Every structure is written in C-alpha cells, then in structure tokens.
Amino acid sequence: MLTRRHFAAAAIASPAILKFSGPAAAATNLKISHQFPGGTGEEGDFRDRMCRRFAAEIAKRTNGEITGTVYPDSSLMKTTAQFSSMRKGALDLSLYPLAYAGGEVQELNITLMPCLVSSYTQGQAWKNAPVGRELNRISEEKGIVIVSWVWQAGGCASRSTQLVGPEDAKGKKVRGGSREMDLMFKEAGAAVVSLPSNEVYAAMQTGAVDAAVTSSTSLISFHMEELAKHLAGGGGKSYWFMFEPLIMSKAIFSAMPKAQQDAIMAVGSELEDYGYAAAKQDDKTVVDVYSKKGVNVQQMDDGSLAKWKELARKSAWKDYSDKSEAGAKLMKLAIDLAEKTA
C-alpha cells in the first residue's frame, strides 16, 4: 500500500508525477517534533505552544485536509536526529535550533554565531534581507523549508561563580550551544561541552558542566534555577541570539498541492509575531523566576559584550568565514545587516 511518504519519495525521483497526484496529498496528518517540554496551546514552553497553534490553525485553514500532531520532549525521535530525518522525508516538521545541524550543513552554524545578532530588531530583519534569502536558499538546497522565523536571546546559568565577561570563563566547563559559541569560549580559556539544551540540567546536576548558555525560554522550561547560583542575562541584551525556526521537510512539502503549501507558509508567517512576543516576555520572566529562587541575577553590560565580540571576531567569525565561500558570503551579508540595524 502506498503511503504519503512513498509518494513524497517518488516525487523527488520524478517531479512530473506531482501533476497527476494531487488527491494523494489530501487528508494529511503532519508529525511535528521538538525537544522542548510539552504543554497546551495556552500554557507551557512557547515553542511547544507555537507548534500546537500551527497544527490547530493549519487544520482550520485547510478544512481538515491537513492536521498536525505535536511530539514534544524528543518523544518521537532524538533531538539531533530530527534534521536529517526531515531531509530524508521521514519527519514532517520540527521547531529546531538550526545550529544543531551545523555538523551536517556547515553554513547553518551562522544561526548561533556569538555577537553577530545583537537585538530582536536585527534578528527579525534577517527573513527579508539578503542574508536571510541566502540562508533560505541553502536550507532548501539541503532539503529543508523554513516555515516560521524566530530568534531568541539567551543567558548564562552558572552553578559556581558568575560568568559575565570573558575573564570569568577561564577554567570553567561551559555549554555554549553551537560550534561557534564553543570557539569563543575556548578563546576565553574555558573547556567546552557540546549537548542539546534538554540535556543541560542533568549535565549541570552531575558537574559535567559548570555553566550553560541557552535561551531564556529554555532556562525557564528546563528549571535550571534549581541548580544555578548565578544568572547572567535576562534583559534581551546578549552575545547569544539563536535562530529557532519551525522547519519542514522539503520532500513532504513539495509533494503537497500548492494550495496546501500556501496555507502552511501563511500560517507559519503569521505565527512569527507570537513567537517574538513570547521570546521577549521570557527574557523578563527568567529574571523573576531566578530571583525568586535566590539566584544572583546580573544583566550583561555593554563593556562585557564588547569584550566577547572581540573574542568572537578573531575566533568564531574568522573560523566560519575561512571554511567555505558560502560561509564567507553569509558572514559578510550578516555583518552588513548588523551595521544597518545597529
């Protein structure tokens, strides 16, 4: 019996089949996976809520031709397997920190480049700027469609001493969240630990990491305040801005009728304002959550950020640009946008 995935695979091998196979794409249930804690459409981690809102709205918009089932907390598949599964057409969608795929597609490491994106205004400008169009082109070339664009600011939770400026990092075991973040922390004298954010709590609990940098939302959702003594961040001013979009398998997307494709992209775009508003609210909420737990909260200051940027330029920025022409082009476009939105 032919399934939707067989249809998608056949469509890749023979695009002409799409012209005569519209009905096969009807009544589709999309599997939407992510690594974050589950909740409801109104409560819990906003990234889970965003996925649930997407599923509800797409069903409404298509009169039930498309429905969605959300699988939170990496319950469908492991976090790092989600990207390659989408490329193969084995997973439909994921709200995915795109830098996690940097080992598979090196250019995507720019989506968590230290000190490159420095504000939500700048992050929001990526989608329609040359750097965003180029990132979109590379993603689609690798089998991924970007459905919703959302950037998140982050902070640093520490179980021992405070980590605000580069001088605080020496000798600490730090989780940065991407290869490029790790390069900057290494430049500052830290030992780096690579793992997804849903594994940070256990790593800090066992002492495998001394400090972890992640989004304000993850700092809340993964209850790092239970282990941390210090928090740097929480005001939306950070060296850490990460692109965490809702993305879709191009194989699955391309196998759908155009009307359904248009609905998916329209709903994804409409949800971006919700995502940004929720991310900004969590930058405030994280301060309240940690303060109430007795954690020492310190905002990142301009002086410390300037020091981090200098380290980032000579380590992560240079390494990334030197690796490929595509990376150098993306980096230049990103820097040009940063200068325009400063």
C-alpha positions in Angstrom: 0.0 0.0 0.0 1.4 3.4 -1.0 1.8 5.9 1.8 2.3 9.7 1.8 6.0 9.1 2.4 6.2 6.8 -0.6 4.5 9.5 -2.6 7.0 12.1 -1.4 10.0 9.9 -2.3 8.6 9.2 -5.7 8.0 12.9 -6.2 11.7 13.6 -5.6 12.7 11.0 -8.1 10.2 12.0 -10.7 8.8 15.6 -10.3 6.3 15.1 -13.1 4.3 12.7 -11.0 3.1 15.7 -8.9 1.0 17.0 -11.8 -1.3 14.0 -11.7 -1.2 13.0 -8.0 -3.0 15.9 -6.2 -5.6 13.7 -4.4 -2.9 11.6 -2.8 -1.8 14.6 -0.7 -5.2 15.2 0.9 -6.1 14.3 4.5 -2.5 14.6 5.6 -1.5 14.4 9.3 1.8 16.1 9.9 4.1 14.9 12.6 5.7 17.9 14.4 8.6 17.1 16.6 10.7 19.2 19.0 12.9 18.8 22.1 11.1 21.1 24.5 8.7 20.3 27.3 5.1 19.7 26.3 2.1 21.8 27.4 -1.1 23.1 25.8 -2.0 25.8 23.3 -2.1 28.3 26.1 0.4 27.1 28.8 4.0 25.9 28.9 7.1 26.5 26.7 6.1 28.9 24.0 7.8 26.8 21.3 5.5 23.9 22.1 2.6 26.3 22.2 3.6 27.7 18.8 3.7 24.2 17.3 0.2 23.4 18.7 -1.1 26.7 17.4 0.3 25.9 14.0 -1.4 22.5 14.0 -4.7 23.9 15.0 -4.6 26.8 12.6 -3.5 24.7 9.6 -6.4 22.3 10.2 -8.8 25.2 10.3 -7.3 26.9 7.3 -7.5 23.8 5.1 -10.8 22.5 6.4 -9.1 19.4 7.8 -7.2 18.5 4.7 -4.0 19.0 6.9 -3.9 18.2 10.6 -0.9 18.1 12.9 0.3 16.0 15.9 2.9 17.5 18.1 5.5 15.3 19.7 7.3 17.3 22.5 10.4 16.5 24.6 12.1 14.5 21.8 9.4 11.8 22.3 9.2 10.9 18.6 12.9 10.8 18.0 16.2 12.1 19.5 16.9 15.8 19.2 19.9 15.6 16.8 18.2 13.1 14.6 15.3 15.4 13.6 17.2 17.4 11.0 18.5 14.5 8.9 15.1 12.8 9.2 13.4 15.8 7.7 15.9 15.9 4.9 15.0 12.2 4.1 11.3 12.8 4.3 11.0 10.6 7.4 9.8 13.5 9.6 7.5 16.3 8.6 8.3 19.3 10.8 10.3 20.4 13.8 10.8 23.5 15.8 14.5 23.1 15.7 17.6 25.1 16.8 19.1 25.3 13.3 22.7 25.5 14.5 22.4 21.9 15.8 22.6 20.9 12.1 25.9 22.7 11.7 27.8 19.4 11.6 25.7 18.2 8.7 25.4 21.6 6.9 28.4 23.8 8.0 26.8 27.0 6.8 24.0 26.7 9.3 26.4 27.4 12.1 25.9 31.0 11.5 22.5 30.7 13.1 24.2 30.7 16.6 27.2 32.9 15.9 28.3 34.8 19.0 27.8 38.5 19.0 26.6 38.5 15.4 22.9 39.1 16.1 22.6 41.6 19.0 18.9 42.5 19.1 15.5 41.2 18.1 15.1 44.0 15.6 18.2 42.7 13.8 17.0 39.1 14.0 13.6 39.9 12.7 15.2 41.7 9.7 17.0 38.5 8.6 14.0 37.0 6.9 13.7 39.5 4.1 17.3 40.7 4.0 19.9 39.3 1.6 21.4 37.1 4.4 18.0 35.6 5.1 17.4 34.9 1.4 20.7 33.2 1.1 20.2 31.2 4.3 16.8 30.1 2.9 18.3 29.1 -0.4 21.0 26.9 1.3 18.3 25.3 3.6 16.1 24.4 0.6 19.1 23.1 -1.3 19.7 20.8 1.6 16.0 19.6 1.8 14.6 22.0 4.4 11.8 24.6 4.1 11.9 27.4 6.7 8.2 27.9 7.7 8.5 30.3 10.7 11.4 32.6 11.5 12.1 33.3 15.2 15.3 34.3 17.0 15.7 34.0 20.8 18.0 35.8 23.2 19.9 33.8 25.8 21.7 34.0 29.1 24.2 32.0 31.2 23.3 30.0 34.2 26.3 29.1 36.5 26.4 26.6 39.3 29.6 28.0 40.9 30.8 31.6 40.3 29.3 34.2 38.0 30.1 34.2 34.3 29.5 37.6 32.7 32.7 38.7 31.0 35.4 36.6 29.2 37.7 36.9 32.3 35.1 34.8 34.2 35.2 31.8 31.8 38.8 30.6 32.3 38.9 27.0 33.6 35.1 26.6 33.6 33.3 23.8 31.8 30.8 25.6 29.6 27.9 24.6 27.4 27.7 27.2 24.6 25.1 25.6 22.3 27.0 25.7 19.0 30.4 25.0 17.5 30.9 28.8 17.1 29.9 29.6 20.6 32.4 26.9 21.8 35.2 28.5 19.8 34.6 31.8 21.5 34.6 30.2 25.0 37.7 28.3 24.2 39.4 31.6 23.2 38.4 32.8 26.7 40.1 29.8 28.3 37.0 27.6 29.0 36.6 23.9 28.5 33.5 23.3 26.3 30.8 20.7 26.5 28.5 20.0 23.5 25.0 18.8 24.1 21.4 19.9 23.3 19.6 22.1 25.8 17.2 19.3 27.0 20.3 17.5 28.4 21.8 20.5 30.2 20.0 20.0 33.6 21.5 16.5 34.1 24.9 17.7 33.0 24.9 20.6 35.5 23.5 18.3 38.2 26.4 15.9 37.8 29.0 18.6 37.5 29.7 17.8 33.8 29.2 21.5 33.2 29.8 24.5 35.4 27.8 26.9 33.3 25.3 26.7 30.5 24.3 29.3 27.9 20.8 28.8 26.4 17.7 30.7 25.6 15.7 32.5 28.3 12.8 30.1 27.5 15.0 27.0 28.0 16.5 28.5 31.2 12.9 28.5 32.5 11.5 25.4 30.9 14.4 23.1 32.0 14.3 24.5 35.5 18.0 25.5 35.7 17.2 27.8 38.6 17.1 24.7 40.8 20.8 24.2 40.3 22.2 27.7 39.4 23.7 30.2 41.8 24.2 32.9 39.2 22.4 34.1 36.1 23.9 36.5 33.5 21.3 37.9 31.1 17.6 38.0 31.0 17.2 41.5 29.5 17.4 40.6 25.8 21.0 42.0 25.7 23.3 39.1 25.0 26.2 37.6 22.9 23.8 34.7 22.4 20.9 35.0 19.9 19.8 31.7 18.3 17.6 31.1 15.3 15.0 28.5 16.3 12.6 28.2 13.3 9.7 25.9 12.5 11.1 23.9 9.6 9.7 21.3 7.3 10.9 18.5 5.1 11.1 19.8 1.5 10.3 16.3 0.3 7.0 16.3 2.1 6.3 20.0 1.4 6.9 19.6 -2.4 4.5 16.6 -2.5 1.6 18.8 -1.4 -0.8 20.7 -3.7 0.1 24.4 -4.0 -2.9 25.5 -2.0 -1.7 23.4 1.0 1.8 24.7 0.6 0.5 28.3 0.6 -1.5 27.6 3.7 1.5 26.2 5.6 3.6 29.2 4.7 0.9 31.7 5.5 0.2 30.2 9.0 4.0 29.9 9.7 4.5 33.6 8.8 1.5 34.7 10.9 2.9 32.9 14.0 6.2 34.8 13.9 4.8 37.8 15.8 3.5 35.5 18.5 7.0 33.8 18.7 8.9 37.0 19.1 6.5 38.4 21.7 6.8 35.2 23.7 10.6 35.2 23.5 10.8 38.8 24.7 8.4 38.1 27.5 10.6 35.1 28.6 13.6 37.5 28.8 11.7 39.3 31.6 10.1 36.2 33.1 13.5 34.4 33.6 14.7 37.3 35.8 11.6 36.8 38.1 11.9 33.0 38.2 15.6 33.1 39.1 15.3 36.0 41.6 12.5 34.3 43.5 14.7 31.2 43.8 17.5 33.2 45.3 19.8 33.2 42.3 22.1 36.2 41.8 20.9 37.8 38.6 23.2 40.2 36.7 22.4 41.8 33.4 25.0 41.6 30.6 26.6 45.1 30.2 28.0 46.8 27.1 31.6 46.6 28.3 31.5 42.8 28.7 29.6 42.4 25.4 32.4 44.4 23.6 35.0 42.1 25.1 33.1 39.0 23.9 32.6 40.5 20.4 36.4 41.0 20.1 37.0 37.3 21.1 34.2 36.2 18.7 35.7 38.1 15.7 39.1 36.5 16.0 37.9 33.0 16.8 34.4 32.0 15.6 33.8 34.7 13.0 37.2 34.0 11.3 37.0 30.2 11.5 33.5 30.2 10.0 34.4 32.6 7.1 37.6 30.7 6.3 35.8 27.4 5.9 33.9 28.0 2.7 33.0 30.6 0.1 29.3 30.2 1.0 30.1 30.8 4.7 32.2 33.9 3.9 29.3 35.2 1.8 26.7 34.6 4.6 29.0 36.2 7.1 29.5 39.3 5.0 25.8 39.7 4.5 25.1 39.2 8.2 27.7 41.8 9.1 26.2 44.3 6.6 22.8 43.8 8.1 24.1 44.2 11.6 25.7 47.5 10.7 22.4 48.8 9.1 20.3 47.8 12.1 22.8 48.8 14.9 
